[in-house]
Amino acid sequence: VQTCVFRSFGKKCQACGETSGYIHVDHILPRSKHPDKELDINNLQVLCEACNIGKSNMDTTDWRDK
């Protein structure tokens, strides 16, 4: 699934535009609250480490439209 997300969106943070460092596949709706959406490609986005950690499991912002 991770490979599909990177193919679809590239390896660029969809929140801040970062391209270096660790790039994560993020769950828009967090796995802890929505385990059924864990592998749903429509629930995944690419974020850098800082943006992903910063949003925690409280923020459900979809940065893909940015």
RAFENDA-V311800 format. One record per backbone hydrogen bond with DSSP energy under -0.5 kcal/mol. CO is the residue of the C=O (numbers start at 0). NH is the residue of the N-H. E is the energy in kcal/mol with one decimal. If there is no record, write none. Layout:
[[CO/NH/E] [CO/NH/E]]
This chain:
[[0/4/-2.1] [1/5/-2.4] [2/6/-2.3] [3/7/-2.1] [4/8/-2.7] [5/9/-2.3] [12/16/-1.3] [17/12/-3.1] [21/48/-1.9] [23/25/-0.7] [23/46/-2.5] [25/27/-0.7] [25/44/-2.0] [27/29/-0.7] [29/32/-1.0] [29/33/-2.3] [33/36/-2.2] [34/37/-1.3] [36/39/-1.2] [38/40/-0.7] [39/42/-2.7] [40/43/-1.2] [42/27/-2.9] [44/25/-3.5] [44/46/-0.5] [45/13/-3.0] [46/23/-3.8] [47/51/-2.6] [48/52/-2.8] [49/53/-2.2] [50/54/-1.5] [51/55/-0.9] [54/57/-1.2] [54/58/-1.6] [60/62/-0.9] [61/64/-0.6] [62/65/-1.4]]
